[in-house]
Amino acid sequence: MVVDLTQSGYGRGDGPGATAFSSKVRLDYDPSSPVRFAVRANGKILWQSNDLSQKGESDQCWIDIQNEKQIELLTRCKDSKTFAW
């Protein structure tokens, strides 16, 4: 999932762009393989969760995105090499 931070609703009120991104990720089911969540901008991973492998496990992130125009929210199963939301 790609989030365009230049769009309305993501500004600071005094100009374009968000300054921080925070989120909590949680598993609502028992996956067949551990799951990792990540946030990427400009091809660089800014944050990634611990491997979550059981229902109810969670992780939190808070990252500075002040200079980013867009971020990607990614999810990957540990036994897969491909990120997919």
Secondary structure, 3 states (H helix, E strand, C coil): CEEECCCCCCCCCCCCCCCEEEEEEECCCCCCCCEEEEEEECCEEEEECCCECCCCCEEEEEEECCCCCEEEEEEEECCCCCCCC
